[in-house]
Amino acid sequence: MTDAPALATLPDADEDATAGLARVLAAVLGPGDCLLLDGPVGAGKSHFARALIRARQGDAAEDVPSPTFTLVQTYEAAVTEIWHADLYRLTDPSELVELGLDEAIDTAITLIEWPDRMGAPPPGALTVSLRPTAPDRRRITLSGDPARWPGVARLAEIAAFLHRAGRAGARVAPLAGDASARRYFRLTGGDGTGEDGTGGDGTAVLMDAPPGTCAPYLAMTGWLRDRGFHAPQVLAADAAAGLLLLEDLGDDLVARVLDRDPDAAPAIYARLADLIADLHRHAPPDFVPALDGPALAEQVGLFAQWYPPAAGVPGAGAGVAAAVAALYAQLCADAAPALSLRDFHAENVVWRGGAAPGLLDFQDAVATHPAYDLASALQDARRDVAPDIEAAALARYLAATGQEPGRFAAAYALMGAQRGLRIMGIFTRLCLRDAKPRYLAFMPRVWAAIVRDVAHPALAPLAAALRGVPPPTPEIIERIAARCGTRPTR
């Protein structure tokens, strides 16, 4: 049917696995995507198409009859229409024009059974070849242009993982991504219990991480849950493949709760300060790395590497890393390291009312100065925290832990400045190297926090190292955005 290379194979798929693959593909298809469903009568082509269409329609799913006699059926779905064609009765390829299928291929998601009847296949199509291997089982091969379908092999791995976990029947929908290499999907519904004893009909979250990177997440999950903190329960795992099925903590991120109810901010940030204090009652686990002065200095090197050159002043800020290392030795080295979740802010904490807040994105936890996570939460790159709320949360933490206020304030300023400078470098890199410009909008807020931090008298050496570095004005942000995606990965 196709000369395109095979991208992925499910060697022995039952009906559930076949439908599960369709549901996973449904989560990522967009306008102009064409699937050619190739195989003999009874191979499962219509079963595959029906699962994909119903998954794409979600709660508004319709009956999906075979288009054998009408040749084409169309369906409304999120983002774009779906056209389902069965060309078995097509007598001449010219009839495709009368059906409108030739135009739909450019704008809709199209699923075409018996594609050999249409002559030359559409360029860029993905062929889904289904070949029976036994009653109700088939070999499924996905073939196409690797440049056009770079993630297909991974999608097939995900489908196989969900089948093993008893969730092949779940509808799969992408969740908002972050600045990392991970991505997330929400599963709704399911088909019972899988081979490993998991599964069910509720919601769950699929984490798709680079293979071999899940061990820190799993270790931290166990540590947190063993101590009463609410990290998501792991429902199924293929750690080597980078696939985890997790408890769904819901959509009430602290950021969203605050957007709905800004008056809740004092109580919420007080709770976050309490949570950090509770974390710090436990010695950090021995498997997390130390984030000490030299490590903080190395991290903040991202700032000098990326932001000043992009802002038109290469070489400015060159002394920032050395200043951070020296100030850490002076202000922080005598404090016992505490566990830091590192990205502890309103986008990574789930509000659960009176229950313990849910924790997300903690796989990069470290042992560092206790002020680090407070700076992360209270000097949030994505949202303003009122000065009185910041001060109250800090006072609450100090009262709970007995830290000396004056010395802690200097360390807090240093942790905030280091973190802010590193973020400025990361946001610049995300735009120039990774073609992700949306983080540039946060730069003015981050810079304002840095300016406040380095105004602390103890941070005078860091303030001096930043002289000559311009703030992220609209003109500089526009300058960086204009070069989005122009720096290659090193």
LOVODREN-997769 format. One record per residue (C-alpha): z, x, y; residue number from 1. Coordinates in steps of 0.001 Angstrom, whole numbers. Each point is the difference from the previous one (the first is absolute). Layout:
BEGIN
- pz,px,py,i
- Z,X,Y,NUM
...
This chain:
BEGIN
- pz,px,py,i
- 0,0,0,1
- 869,2811,2404,2
- -591,3720,308,3
- 3110,383,2159,4
- 2798,2116,-1455,5
- 2916,-1626,-1771,6
- 3076,48,2236,7
- 2611,-1577,-2285,8
- 330,-1617,-3414,9
- 2419,-2420,-1619,10
- -848,630,-3666,11
- 1671,-3038,-1584,12
- 747,-2744,2522,13
- 1266,-3388,-1092,14
- -368,-3099,2177,15
- 3133,810,1992,16
- -1096,3578,682,17
- -3473,-1206,983,18
- 1393,-2506,2474,19
- 2560,2552,1217,20
- -2732,2481,884,21
- -1798,-2746,1920,22
- 3169,-824,1951,23
- 565,3628,952,24
- -3605,335,1199,25
- 401,-3245,1949,26
- 2722,1638,2088,27
- -2322,2640,1445,28
- -3471,-1556,189,29
- -1547,-699,3387,30
- -3182,-1317,1635,31
- -3102,1523,-1520,32
- 1612,913,-3315,33
- -2142,-1005,-2959,34
- 1111,-60,-3655,35
- -2630,-212,-2733,36
- 1547,-1608,-3088,37
- -2040,1237,-2922,38
- 452,-934,-3657,39
- -1112,-2363,-2760,40
- 964,-3644,-364,41
- 3727,-330,-636,42
- 870,3479,1285,43
- 2377,-1381,2647,44
- -2117,133,3152,45
- 930,-3486,1223,46
- 3638,569,-960,47
- 1,3150,2151,48
- -1715,-1752,2921,49
- 2322,-3020,-149,50
- 3121,2219,118,51
- -1348,1994,2940,52
- -965,-3063,2041,53
- 3278,-1813,-577,54
- 1993,3134,830,55
- -1925,432,3221,56
- 561,-3610,1015,57
- 3734,223,-610,58
- 1963,-3191,549,59
- -3214,-1858,887,60
- -1675,857,-3318,61
- -2596,-2499,-1198,62
- -1459,-758,-3390,63
- -2661,2578,-770,64
- -2737,-1571,-2122,65
- -2750,2104,-1513,66
- -3089,28,2262,67
- -2330,-32,-3020,68
- -1862,-3105,1185,69
- 405,304,3782,70
- -703,3775,-170,71
- 2338,611,2951,72
- 3454,-1245,996,73
- 1649,989,3291,74
- 3715,149,788,75
- 2021,371,3168,76
- 2513,2825,-201,77
- 1977,2314,2235,78
- -2172,2250,2192,79
- -3354,-1027,-1482,80
- -1844,-2435,-2240,81
- -444,643,-3707,82
- -3356,-729,-1633,83
- -4,-344,-3775,84
- -3450,54,-1559,85
- -1092,-517,-3599,86
- -3650,1038,-257,87
- -496,-797,-3690,88
- -2396,-2853,881,89
- -1760,1889,2794,90
- -3734,34,-694,91
- -1159,2222,2834,92
- 1883,2452,2256,93
- -1691,-1584,3025,94
- 2258,-3031,-485,95
- 2906,2114,1264,96
- -1364,-430,3529,97
- 67,-3791,-344,98
- 3578,195,-1225,99
- 1013,2174,2964,100
- 1529,2562,-2327,101
- -1982,2865,1516,102
- 1665,-542,3382,103
- 3437,-760,-1457,104
- 58,3405,-1702,105
- 272,1621,3442,106
- 2799,-2183,1371,107
- 1985,-1579,-2852,108
- 1702,1127,-3190,109
- -2579,-675,-2692,110
- 568,-257,-3760,111
- -3255,-86,-1947,112
- -187,-812,-3702,113
- -3185,956,-1886,114
- -1033,2412,2783,115
- -2936,1317,-2066,116
- -1836,-3232,973,117
- -117,1012,3660,118
- -2109,3140,-408,119
- 1248,3061,1848,120
- 3766,-194,474,121
- 1382,-62,3553,122
- 721,3501,1295,123
- 3681,849,-55,124
- 947,-2651,-2553,125
- 2776,572,-2529,126
- -1032,-845,-3545,127
- 2666,-1551,-2202,128
- -1304,336,-3537,129
- 1790,-2095,-2646,130
- -785,681,-3654,131
- 1852,-1846,-2815,132
- 1952,2219,-2377,133
- 1793,-2742,-2008,134
- 732,-3709,416,135
- 1342,-531,3543,136
- -90,3733,724,137
- -2501,2114,1825,138
- -738,3459,1387,139
- -281,-120,3792,140
- -1834,2768,1808,141
- -189,227,3791,142
- -3027,1904,1297,143
- -1257,725,3478,144
- -434,2524,2755,145
- 3223,2087,141,146
- -339,350,3772,147
- -266,-3776,390,148
- 2798,-792,-2473,149
- 2390,2972,191,150
- 3128,-1889,-1070,151
- -1316,-1918,-2996,152
- 1509,2259,-2644,153
- 3411,-392,1623,154
- -378,-3793,104,155
- -716,0,-3719,156
- 3165,2072,-577,157
- 1982,-2513,2043,158
- -1414,-2916,-1984,159
- 912,1682,-3295,160
- 3515,750,1278,161
- 554,-3619,1077,162
- -1227,-1203,-3384,163
- 2530,2236,-1770,164
- 2712,-1285,2338,165
- -801,-3620,-785,166
- -1375,-703,3477,167
- -3733,-200,-656,168
- 151,-3636,1060,169
- 1397,785,3449,170
- -1998,-441,3167,171
- -214,3357,1780,172
- 26,280,3793,173
- 151,3194,2064,174
- 3015,596,2212,175
- -119,1878,3278,176
- -294,3737,-546,177
- 1896,2798,1673,178
- -731,3545,1073,179
- 389,1369,-3522,180
- -2375,297,-2947,181
- 1709,-2948,-1707,182
- -1202,-3586,71,183
- 1650,-3241,-1017,184
- -1033,-3349,-1475,185
- 1955,-3205,-397,186
- -294,-1798,-3329,187
- 451,-3759,-58,188
- 438,-1850,-3272,189
- -485,1548,-3394,190
- -338,-727,-3662,191
- 3323,683,-1650,192
- 1492,3084,-1522,193
- -1965,3156,-662,194
- 161,2613,-2691,195
- 2804,1844,1775,196
- 2209,-3045,516,197
- -882,-585,3650,198
- -2105,-2584,1689,199
- 590,-3608,979,200
- -1290,-2530,2466,201
- 1692,1138,3241,202
- -1285,2360,2650,203
- 77,3765,-344,204
- -1351,2994,1891,205
- -2345,2582,-1477,206
- 323,3513,1398,207
- -3155,2062,-432,208
- 960,3615,664,209
- -1791,3279,-677,210
- 468,861,-3683,211
- 3041,2102,-719,212
- 1813,-821,3260,213
- 2336,-2796,-1140,214
- 2873,2093,-1366,215
- 1819,317,3375,216
- -295,-3735,588,217
- 1354,-854,-3434,218
- 2841,2489,314,219
- 1041,-1340,3402,220
- -317,-3597,-1208,221
- 2443,684,-2812,222
- 2420,1862,2269,223
- 29,-2762,2624,224
- 307,-2893,-2444,225
- 2789,1732,-1931,226
- 1999,70,3250,227
- -607,-3591,1019,228
- -2843,499,2467,229
- -2895,-2397,-346,230
- -3052,2029,-897,231
- -2674,-2075,-1787,232
- 513,-317,-3750,233
- -2714,1779,-1993,234
- -1591,-2612,-2290,235
- -2574,2242,-1651,236
- -1149,3566,492,237
- -2738,2410,-912,238
- 1380,2888,1988,239
- -2619,2491,-1159,240
- -2749,-2295,1281,241
- 1838,-736,3250,242
- 364,-3732,-681,243
- 3249,-1930,442,244
- 709,-3715,-172,245
- 2919,-786,2291,246
- 2263,-2856,957,247
- -1418,-1833,3014,248
- 2603,41,2779,249
- -2055,-2398,2104,250
- -1551,164,3452,251
- 3094,-50,2206,252
- -258,3561,1203,253
- 2540,680,2718,254
- -2923,499,2382,255
- -1277,-3519,-663,256
- 3444,-1554,256,257
- 480,1681,3378,258
- -3401,-1216,1169,259
- 1024,-3570,-881,260
- 3544,276,1291,261
- 567,2833,2511,262
- 3571,-1223,570,263
- 845,1074,-3547,264
- -478,3687,911,265
- 3685,867,673,266
- 1158,-1386,-3347,267
- -2923,1499,-1927,268
- 370,3505,1414,269
- 3749,-177,-571,270
- -733,-778,-3650,271
- -2416,2938,-197,272
- 2646,2325,1442,273
- 2434,-1262,-2635,274
- -2565,568,-2743,275
- -556,3607,1111,276
- 3749,565,104,277
- 276,-1435,-3522,278
- -2728,2338,-1219,279
- 1836,2946,1502,280
- 3150,-773,-1988,281
- -1884,1371,-3010,282
- -953,3636,-387,283
- -3797,334,2,284
- -1518,307,-3476,285
- -818,3492,-1139,286
- -3649,-865,-583,287
- -879,-577,3666,288
- -1190,3006,2023,289
- 1936,1391,2944,290
- -1360,-671,3468,291
- 1800,2808,1812,292
- -841,1971,3117,293
- -2900,2024,-1439,294
- -1472,-3094,-1683,295
- 291,-2060,3205,296
- -1677,2824,1911,297
- -2820,161,-2523,298
- -537,-3756,245,299
- -93,-36,3773,300
- -2743,2609,-166,301
- -2340,-2968,-490,302
- 529,-812,3656,303
- -1283,3316,1361,304
- -2796,63,-2557,305
- -1452,-3405,861,306
- 1131,-1611,3239,307
- -380,2685,2731,308
- -3525,1031,-1107,309
- -1043,-3652,-131,310
- 1506,-532,3457,311
- -2028,2904,1378,312
- 2766,2635,208,313
- -275,2142,-3154,314
- 2915,2391,-314,315
- 2439,-2170,1931,316
- 3208,-802,-1838,317
- -274,3085,-2178,318
- 3739,677,299,319
- 1124,-3438,-1145,320
- 600,917,-3650,321
- 2112,3046,843,322
- 2042,-2050,2479,323
- 694,-2679,-2590,324
- 1129,2560,-2574,325
- 2334,1729,2466,326
- 1472,-3266,1268,327
- 613,-1246,-3529,328
- 1973,3142,-781,329
- 2010,-491,3195,330
- 585,-3766,-93,331
- -358,-1216,-3580,332
- 515,2704,-2616,333
- 3751,-617,-267,334
- -431,-3685,-974,335
- -15,-916,-3673,336
- -3521,-1188,-959,337
- -367,-3738,-576,338
- -2642,-2027,-1781,339
- -2880,-980,2269,340
- -2643,-2508,-1106,341
- -2155,1574,2759,342
- -2194,-2985,879,343
- 2935,-2303,604,344
- -1212,-2440,2663,345
- -738,-3677,585,346
- -3258,55,-1993,347
- 1733,1335,-3118,348
- 3088,-2201,-240,349
- -127,-3580,-1289,350
- 2453,-2443,1571,351
- 1703,-2126,-2634,352
- 2465,-1947,2114,353
- 3526,507,-1246,354
- -1165,2057,-2988,355
- -454,3764,68,356
- -3170,1000,1864,357
- -2942,944,-2188,358
- -1184,3597,176,359
- -3616,1163,-88,360
- -1829,3323,232,361
- 2830,2350,-951,362
- -1799,2350,-2395,363
- 17,2821,2580,364
- 3804,-4,343,365
- 1662,3255,990,366
- 3436,1486,648,367
- 347,728,3699,368
- 2188,-561,3041,369
- 1577,-3490,20,370
- -1645,-848,3335,371
- -3533,36,-1419,372
- -266,-3592,-1273,373
- 1771,-1341,3082,374
- -2662,1664,2126,375
- -2673,-1433,-2299,376
- 1340,-3554,376,377
- 1046,48,3654,378
- -2899,2064,1388,379
- -2620,-2068,-1794,380
- -3604,1034,633,381
- -1202,-3576,-443,382
- 2461,-2004,2105,383
- 2410,283,2899,384
- 3736,-4,-693,385
- 2060,-935,3045,386
- 2280,2826,1216,387
- 3130,-2132,-332,388
- -887,-878,-3623,389
- -667,3674,-767,390
- 3341,1003,1529,391
- 1898,-2735,-1859,392
- -1538,962,-3346,393
- 857,3659,542,394
- 3563,-885,952,395
- 315,-2173,-3090,396
- -1181,2846,-2243,397
- 2359,2479,1661,398
- 2947,-2358,-432,399
- -833,-441,-3682,400
- -440,3699,-761,401
- 2381,1778,2376,402
- -2660,2337,1407,403
- 833,1770,3263,404
- -2004,-1925,2661,405
- -1005,2850,2319,406
- -1308,2341,-2662,407
- -1650,-2861,-1869,408
- -1825,-1100,3170,409
- -1596,3438,349,410
- -1047,30,-3663,411
- -1359,-3547,334,412
- -2122,1076,2957,413
- -1331,2973,-1964,414
- -827,-2095,-3073,415
- -1723,-2577,2198,416
- -2033,2614,1852,417
- -1025,1835,-3175,418
- -1015,-3231,-1676,419
- -1890,-1216,3052,420
- -1925,3249,400,421
- -925,20,-3665,422
- -1193,-3610,307,423
- -2169,922,2983,424
- -1694,2616,-2165,425
- -369,-2401,-2935,426
- -1481,-2770,2139,427
- -2520,2438,1472,428
- -929,1254,-3463,429
- -347,-3534,-1345,430
- -2607,-679,2663,431
- -1936,3271,-18,432
- 93,783,-3708,433
- 525,-3340,-1730,434
- -1840,-2340,2412,435
- 3117,-2183,558,436
- 191,-467,3777,437
- 2389,-2962,138,438
- 3078,2235,113,439
- -1069,1447,3356,440
- 1302,-3163,1682,441
- 3560,1022,-934,442
- -197,3409,1666,443
- 1338,-997,3459,444
- 3137,-1514,-1542,445
- 561,3076,-2172,446
- -488,2329,2950,447
- 2446,-1980,2159,448
- 2660,427,-2699,449
- -723,3738,-197,450
- 438,300,3775,451
- 3371,-1778,-200,452
- 1110,2221,-2867,453
- -896,3334,1550,454
- 1796,-1050,3201,455
- 3269,590,-1893,456
- 1447,3223,1464,457
- 351,1588,-3441,458
- -3773,-323,-556,459
- -1051,1985,3068,460
- -1782,2656,-2149,461
- -2141,-2708,-1610,462
- -778,-1543,3379,463
- -1158,3443,1168,464
- -2232,400,-3071,465
- -1730,-3271,872,466
- -944,993,3538,467
- -3739,-137,404,468
- -464,-2702,-2649,469
- -1405,-3112,1707,470
- 1280,-3481,-845,471
- -2304,-2352,-1941,472
- -1576,-1695,2991,473
- -2678,-2672,-539,474
- -2610,2658,770,475
- 1345,2394,-2639,476
- 318,-2765,-2586,477
- -3600,-997,729,478
- -1042,3651,-351,479
- 1630,210,-3447,480
- -1404,-3374,-1096,481
- -3515,1082,948,482
- 242,2788,-2590,483
- 1356,-2263,-2753,484
- -896,1291,-3465,485
- -1657,3183,1241,486
- 2436,2535,-1460,487
- -542,732,-3702,488
- 2821,93,-2511,489
- 1303,3531,-459,490
